[in-house]
Amino acid sequence: MFGIQKAIGAFLDFPGIIIAVLLLGALWAKRHRKPKGGYLFCALLLYLLSSGWFLDLLPRFSPPSPPLSPPEAIVVLGGGTEYNPETRELFLSPVSLSRVYRAFLLYQETGLPILVSGGRLTKNQERPEAEIAWEVLETLGVPSQDVILEARSRTTWENARYSTAILKSLGIRSFYLVSSEVHLPRALFAFRQWYPEATIIPCPAHFLNPRMLFPVERYLPKREVLCAFGSVIHEGIGYLLYFLKSWFPLGE
């Protein structure tokens, strides 16, 4: 009975309700002897892109092999900020918070310094993201002397460029790289372009597939899964652009 309730609820919510409308459109087309293939194709495509079981078919990060040299730092990449119009304050987005918290857990385990990377996306942004993340880490109990700020970057490519410059100046050749699971392949590619001799240990945070509390949910359309597929497409395009970018001198 509970599974039936979940299924009904899924098709009354987005994107399930769109799938239901498309299926009704196919029935209408069949009844009026009109082409129904377009309705069915769109319904199937939207269902696949919003289903957890289909998302699970994508390749995932495998546990990294033991590093050649012990890590000397933790690098955490920014994931965006949000603006509160009532208080007129910037705060970390949920994605950024999950990355910062993952870095904090690593800090508890290792005691390594944390390099926080993230600047101002626009000239009107009052504070860089790295500064806000530093305050969160300080609230969690990380001493300020254990946090290094990289507050210039606006993109993943710049995250890698400016962060590796700091790491090189400190003589750090092995480090953890913390970011969202879906973002790590592109981030790793960028960091390896700027610091090919370094040992980089990827640490995923904010995992790609939202956790399903009930098995039946893996087979029902969910907007969280649809957003995850959107992130996959975004990162795939970004990786391709970075691959093309790597053909040109890094200084340009």
PyMOL commands that set and color helices and strands:
alter all, ss='L'
color gray80, all
select helices_A, chain A and resi 2-10+16-31+37-49+52-55+94-110+129-140+144-146+156-169+184-194+215-219+223-245
alter helices_A, ss='H'
color red, helices_A
select strands_A, chain A and resi 73-77+81-84+89-92+114-117+147-150+174-180+199-205
alter strands_A, ss='S'
color yellow, strands_A
deselect
rebuild
show_as cartoon
